[in-house]
Amino acid sequence: KKMEKKRGPKQRFADIRLCNAANVLDHCTLLPGVTVAERAVLGTCTLAPAGSYYPPLAIHSGSQRGRSMHLRDYFASPAMRELEDKTMQDLDNPLTWWRFNFVILLVILCANPIPEAAWVATYFGVTSLWDFESDGVLALLIVTPFVYNFIEFVLLLANIALKWIIIGKYKAGEYQFFGSYHTRWMIMMICGSGISALQDCLHGTIFEVWVARACGSKIGKDCYLSGLIVEYDLLTVGDHVAIGSGCDTTGHTVENMVIKLAPTRIGDGAALLPGSFAMPGSVIEDEAVLMEHTQVLKGETVPAREVWAGMPASGCTPVASP
C-alpha cells in the first residue's frame, strides 16, 4: 500500500499487441502492455518491460538492468526486401498456409507414436529371448535393457539418415518461412526430438561427439558437448572445447518471416558455461570463456582468452576471491 501511494496503483493486466510482421523470437519475456510494431524484432532472450513500445524495424535483444537493449534499426538490401515481401504475399495464400500445416500434422501423427512403438517392439523382442517359465527375473533384467537400447540405437541411426535424406547439408543463406526449407527443417526438429531418446542420454560423452560428426559438424578432439545443435553442418568446434548443458549453438535466426542461416565457429580450448548462446555467425576464439546465460550476438567475435558475460554479452574481468 505504501508503494502504491508513492507510485500509484499498478496495472496487473494489459493487452500485449503484436502488429503485422512483428518478430518475437525464442526465450523472450513480454510483460503486460507491450506493443511490438510492424517488422520490429525482439531477438532471443529479450525482456520487454511492462508498457514498452518497440517501433517499426527496431531490433532489440537481451536485457540490461531490466530493460532490453536496442541494437539497431533493421535495414534490408533490395534483394532481401524483395524476398521478405514475397514471403508475406505467399502467406496470404491459404494454400501455402494449409499445405505447410497439413504436412507438419502428418509428420507429427507419424512420429508421435514411435517412442511407444519402441516399447512394444521391446516387449516382443524380450519375450522372444526370455521365457517366463524357464528363465528367472535376473535374465529379464539383463535382456530388457539390451533389447530396448538396441532399438533406440537403430532409431538414432535412422534419425541421422533422415537428416541427410530430408535436409542434406545445411547451408548458409536466407530461406522463406513456410517454404520448402522451412518445412523440411520443421520435420527434422520433430524427428530429432521425438524419434530416439538415446541421444539425450549421450550428452557429455564421446558418443555425442560421434553423433554430431555423423550429422556433419566439424568437432575437434577431447570435446565435451552438452548443448543444442540443430544445423550441424554450420558448427565448427576446435580441440578441448567444453559446451555446457542448456547452451545454444544453433545456426538460424528468423527475421521478417525469413530464416537466416550462418556458420558458428568455436576455437580451441573455449568454454561455454551452462545456458549460454553463441548466435549464428558468431566466433568464439581460442580459450575464450562465456559465463552462464551469456548471449553472443550474430556476427560478433569474442577475442581469444577473454571472458564475456551478459545478455547481450560484453567483456568482463572476473574478480579473484580474497
C-alpha positions, -999 to +999 in steps of 0.1 A: +000+000+000+028+024+008+044+016-025+011+022-043+008+057-027+043+066-040+039+050-075+002+049-080-019+018-085-001-008-105-018-022-136-017-060-134-034-068-167-029-052-201-031-063-237+001-073-255-001-062-291+020-078-319+015-059-351+017-072-387+050-090-394+063-084-359+091-108-348+093-123-313+120-150-311+126-178-286+131-173-248+115-138-249+095-124-220+068-098-227+052-081-197+017-066-198+011-036-221+039-043-246+034-033-282+057-047-309+052-027-341+053-038-377+086-056-386+102-049-353+124-077-340+127-090-304+157-112-305+165-143-284+161-137-247+146-102-249+130-088-218+102-064-227+092-043-197+056-035-189+041-009-212+071-007-235+067+001-272+090-012-299+088+009-331+088-004-366+121-020-378+137-017-344+159-047-333+162-054-296+177-082-276+186-094-241+182-072-210+203-048-190+190-035-157+156-049-165+153-033-200+160-047-234+189-034-255+183-015-287+208-029-311+200-011-343+172-004-368+166-031-394+179-023-429+173-048-457+190-049-491+167-046-521+171-084-527+163-092-491+133-068-490+120-085-522+123-119-505+105-107-474+077-091-495+073-123-515+071-143-483+044-120-469+024-123-501+027-161-501+013-161-465-019-145-478-024-176-499-045-202-480-029-230-500+006-221-486-007-219-450-027-251-451-002-271-471+026-264-445+003-272-415-011-303-431+024-317-438+036-309-403+005-325-388+010-356-409+047-359-396+036-354-360+009-382-364+036-405-378+064-396-354+044-392-322+037-430-317+074-440-323+085-439-286+056-461-276+062-484-306+098-488-293+084-502-261+061-525-280+090-537-301+110-542-268+082-563-254+082-586-284+120-587-285+123-596-249+096-623-250+113-639-280+145-642-259+131-647-224+108-675-213+085-668-183+086-704-171+123-714-176+142-681-172+145-661-140+139-625-131+177-618-134+176-629-170+147-605-176+166-576-160+196-583-183+177-588-215+152-559-213+178-530-213+198-547-240+168-551-263+154-516-256+187-498-261+194-518-293+161-505-307+169-469-296+203-472-313+186-483-345+162-453-342+192-429-336+209-442-368+176-437-386+174-401-373+209-395-387+200-410-420+168-388-421+189-357-417+209-365-448+178-377-468+155-348-459+179-319-454+212-330-470+238-304-459+227-273-441+240-242-460+243-206-450+217-184-467+181-170-465+150-192-468+113-184-469+091-191-440+066-219-448+087-227-479+104-260-488+134-255-464+112-244-435+090-275-440+120-298-441+136-280-411+104-285-391+103-322-400+138-327-387+130-307-355+101-331-348+120-362-357+151-351-337+131-345-305+107-374-308+121-405-325+150-415-302+156-407-266+191-422-267+209-390-279+198-370-249+215-397-227+247-393-246+254-356-237+289-351-224+302-383-238+324-391-268+294-407-284+276-373-286+307-361-305+304-391-329+267-383-335+275-346-342+302-356-366+279-381-383+254-353-388+280-330-404+296-310-376+334-304-376+343-313-340+379-314-327+394-339-302+387-342-265+355-321-266+325-320-241+292-314-259+260-310-238+242-282-257+217-278-285+228-283-321+203-281-350+222-270-381+251-294-377+270-286-409+273-249-398+291-257-365+329-259-363+344-267-329+381-268-321+400-291-298+395-293-260+362-273-261+335-275-234+299-267-243+277-269-211+242-280-206+215-258-220+239-240-244+225-230-278+248-232-308+220-233-334+228-217-368+195-200-375+175-168-367+141-157-380+136-121-392+105-108-410+094-144-419+128-152-434+150-179-419+187-169-420+215-194-416+251-186-408+281-206-395+293-206-359+329-212-350+343-221-316+381-221-312+405-244-293+401-245-256+370-223-255+343-229-228+306-221-230+292-223-195+256-236-190+228-217-206+250-195-229+242-187-265+266-185-295+243-169-321+247-176-359+277-161-374+295-156-341+331-166-334+344-177-300+382-176-303+407-198-287+404-202-249+376-176-246+350-182-219+313-174-219+299-172-184+265-187-175+235-174-195+257-152-218+244-143-253+269-135-280+250-118-308+250-125-345+283-118-362+302-109-330+337-122-322+348-130-287+386-124-287+410-151-276+414-157-238+387-131-229+358-137-205+324-124-216+291-122-197+256-107-200+227-106-224+239-093-248+274-102-239+304-079-233+339-084-219+343-087-181+372-092-157+365-118-130+375-108-096+395-133-077+382-143-042+404-129-014 
